[in-house]
Amino acid sequence: MPSITPLRIPRQVRDTLRVMFIAKHAKGGGQAHQTDGNHAIYHHQIRTVVEGLFRNVTVGNRFEDLFERPDVDYLFSLLNRGGFLNSEMMAPLLATRHGIPFLGASPILRGLADDKHLMKMAARSRGVPTADWQIFRRGAPVEPITAWSAERYVAKPNASSASWGVVAANSWQELQGEIARIHGEGHDALVEPFLTGIDVEIPVIGREGSEILPILTFEHDPNVLRTYEEKRGFEESKAQLVPLVEGALMDELKRYTNMLIPELWPFDYGRFEFRVNRATGEVRFLEVNLQANIAPDRVIGQSAALAGLSHPDLMETIICHSLVRQGLVRAEDVRAG
């Protein structure tokens, strides 16, 4: 697989840039959490890397830490699921209000990516094959689906991450109950036909433009849904992460991803997800996550390792792009090596 040369933050910037790292478990000790599972470990891992890259790091773990402008030059936020709908936009919005450059994408692009319905509309408008779906906004009438039908449905919170709240339903009656449950928990509900196949993950990072990292597949039973409990480490995963071999499928997935990137660019890193039916060759776009997990053992971390980047190298390269993009570092001062 092609290798990527890491970018390096200039020494003066490492010594003088005042950085805030903020995440729900940023002040934890790196142990698994009773409800958030391995996400607490992840936050500790990233904090450790950030503190190794910069001399002046402030740590926060709640949105209130951003209500008043912190005395920092740059915000690295992993404070996404904040306990209320669309909380993924809060930290970018607060940083924008204060004029603080931050890692990631603009608030409106975060909102687009996190709203699965809107992102599917954007994908379909750009000609990317996308399975049928129906959005049931909370507070609106729940009418039967007439535009398409399926033998088996998947229902999920429209802003779900890590398969939180995702369930299968085998009838409209059963589906109505799941939609009511999701609405009762304060979320809009997205419904799709169940797609037989495996999940394929396409990591993208921003360097001098966007760059697609090695593509990975989750090899699992094509007739089952991967669960939140599996992804958060509460139960043993039955899916194996495997590099996709070069060929027609890889070329097709890269083409579709490149069709989607302009809808969201600029962003510093993200993960595009497709469902592939190996028996039929059918490829369907599922979703994109612009604040995807970048722990060393997750998709982007493992993909970067295949490209020759250590986890600290990956983090530094992503941050370099972000700093240059926002005018905190000159492009000519970020040298590869």
N, C-alpha and C positions, 0 to 999 in steps of 0.2 A: 504494500500500500504506500502511496506517496507520503512523504514526511513533511512536517511543517516546522519551520524555524521559529522558535519563540521570540517574542519582543521583550525588551527590557526597559523598565522605568528608569529614567536618569537618576543618578545618585542624589543630586540636589533636591529633586522632587520627592524622593523617598524620605529624605531627612526633614523637609519643610512642609509638605502638604499635610493639612489637618483633615483627617478622615474620620467620619462617623460610620461605624458598623452597627446596624440595627436589625434585630431578628427576635422572634418570640422567645427563643431559648438561648439568646446570645450570652446571657450571664449564667447559664447552667454549667454544670461540670462535665458535660459530654456523655451523660448516661441516657438510656432510652426513657421516654416519657410514657406515662400510663395511658394517655389518649393519643398523643402525637407520635408515639413510637420512635423510630429511628430518625425522625426529623430533628429531634433534639440533639442527637449525635451530629447530624449534618451541620447544624448551626454552629456547634462548637468547632468542628473541623474548619469551616470557612473562616470563623473568627481567628483561629490560629494562623491560617495562611495570611490573612490581611495584616495581622500584627507582625508577621514576619517580613512583609513588604514595605510597611510604613512605620516611621518612628513615632508619629503622633496620631494615635488611634483612640477615639472615644467610643464607648459601647453603650447602646440603648436597647430596650426591649419592649417599648410600647409607643403608640402614636403620640401620646402626650409629650414624649421627649422632643417632638418636632412642632408642638403648638407654638412655642416661641422659637425664634431663630437660634439654632445652636451655633457656637463659635467655631465653625468648620468650613472647609473649602470644598468638600466632596462627600457625597452620601452613598454608602454601599448598603442597600436595603434588601433584606430577605423577609421583611414583615409583610406577608401577603395575606394569608387567611386570618383576618383580624377579628373574626366573630360576627361579622355583619356582611350583608350583601354588597358586592363590588368593592370590598375592602382592599383589593389588590391595587386600586387606583389611589388610595389615600396617601401613602408615603410619596409617590411621585408628585401628587398634587401639592402636598405641603412643601416639598422641596422646590417645586416650581414657584409657589407663592413667595418663598424666601429668596429665590434666585440662586439656589445652591445646585450646581451640577450634580448629576446622580447617575449611577449605573443602571442600564436597562434601556427602556423606550419611554416615549412621552406618555403622559396619562391617557390621552385619547387612544393611542395605539395599544396600550395595555388593556383598555376597556374593549376595544375591538377584538383583540386576541382572546380575551377571557370570556366574551359572549359567544358561545359556540354557534348560536343561530346566525349572528351577524357575520362571523368568520366563514361559515359555510356559504352564505350568500355571496361574500366576496370571492371565495374560491370558485363557485359556479360561474360567476360573472367573468372570471378570467379564463374559463374553459377547462378548469381542473375537474376531473370526474369526482363527483360527490354523491353519496347515497341520499335517497329521499329522507326527509325529516319533517317534523312539525313542532313548532314552538307553542307552548301553553303558558302565556304570561299570567302571573299571579293576579287574581282579581278579574280576569277576563273569563267569558263563558268557555266551558270545556265542551267543544263540539266534536262529534265523531270525525275521524280522518276520512276524507273522501278522495283525495288526490292520488293516494296509493294505498296498498294493502300489504300485509305481511303475515306469515304464519307465526312468527315470533317477534316480539318487540323488545327494545331496550329503552328504559326510561332513566333519566339522570337529571340532577340539578344543572341548569344551563351553564353555571359557572363552576362546575365540579372540577376538582383536581385530584390526581392520584386515585381515580375511580371511586371517590367518595360518593356514596348514595346511589351508585349505579346498580340497577336491578333488571332482570328479564321478566317479561310478561307474555302469556300465551293467548290472551283474549282481550277484547276491548273492555270487558267488565273488569278483569284483573288490572288492566292498564289504567282505568279510571281511578282505581284505588291507589295505585302508585303515584299518579299525578296529584291526587288529593294529599297524599303523604308529603310529597315534595313541597307543594304549596303551603301545607301546614307548618313546615319547617322554615318558611320564609323565602323560598326560592322559586324562580320560574322553572318550568319543567321542559326538557327537550326529549322528544321521542323519535327513535329511528328504527328501521327494521334491523333485526339481528343479522350481522354480516358474518358468515362463516369464513374463517381465515385466521391469519396471524398478524400481529402488530409489527409494523416496520417503522423504525425511528431514524429521522434524518436530522442530526445536529448541525447547527449553523452558528458560526461565530463571526464577529466583525473585526476585520483587520484593515486592509486597504480595500474596502468594500466588503461584501459578504463572501464567506468561504464555507463550503460544505465539507464537513468532516466525514470520516468513514461511516457508512450506513450500517446499522445493526438491526437484527430481527429478534423478536421474542419468539422462540420456538416453543409452542404450547399446543394443547388440544384446541383445534380450530372451532370447536363447538361449545367452548366455555368462555365465560367472562372472567377476566382478571379482576381481583378484588382490592379494595382499600386495605384490608387486613394483610394481604400479601405484599402490597407495595410499601406499607409502613413497617413491615417486619414482625407483625403479630402472629403470622403463620408462615410456614415454610413455602417458598415459592416453587411452583411446578414449571415455571417458564425459564428457559435457558437463553441467555443473551449471546447471539452468534453473529459474527461479521457477515454481511451480504457479499457474495462473490460477484466479481465484475461480470457484466453481461447485459442483455436487453432490459431486464427488470431494473437494474441499477440505473441505466441510462434513462429509462422512463421516469423513475422516481426523481432523479435529479432535474429532469426537464420540468416536471410538475412543481417541484420546490422552487426552481428559479422563476416560474410563472407567479408564484405566491409572494416571493420576497419583496418585490416592489410595492405591494400593498401595505407592507409593514415597515419598510426601511425608512430611517435608520434605527437599528436596534443593536445591542451589544452581543447578545447571544440568545439562542432559542432552540426549540426542538419541534420539528414538524412530524406529525404522525399520520400514517396511512394504514389501511387494512388491505391485505393481499390474500386473495383466494388462490392458492397454488394449483388447485385442480382446474380452475377455469381461466386463470391468468388475470382475473378482474382486480383492478386497483381502485380504491376509493379513499379520498381524503377524509380524515376524521377531525383533527383539531391541531392547533399550534399553541405552544406555551412559551411566552417570551421571558419567563422567569423560571425556567425549568431547573430541576435539581442538578447541581454541578458538583456533587460529592464525587470522590474518586472512584467509587464502586457503582455509580449510576451511569446512565446512557452516555451523557456528554463526557464524563470523566473517562469511561472505558474507551469511547471512540477516540478521544484525544490521545490516549496512551497508544492506540494503534497507529496514530500519526506521529509518534515519537515525542509527544509532550508529556512530561510529568505533570502531576496535579498542580503544583506551584507554578510551573511554566504556563499551563493553561490559564490559570487565574491571572497571572501577570500579563499575558498576551491580551486577554479580554479587557482588563483594566486599561492597558496601554491604548487600545483602540478608543475606549470611552473617553480617556483624558484628552487625546488628540482631537476627537470629534467635537468636544465641548470647549476647546481652546485653552485647556490647562497645561498642555505640553505641545511644543512644536513637533510636527511630523518628522522633521530632520533630526530631532534629538532622541527619538525613539528608535533605537538601533537593534537590529536582529543579532542574536548571538546567545 
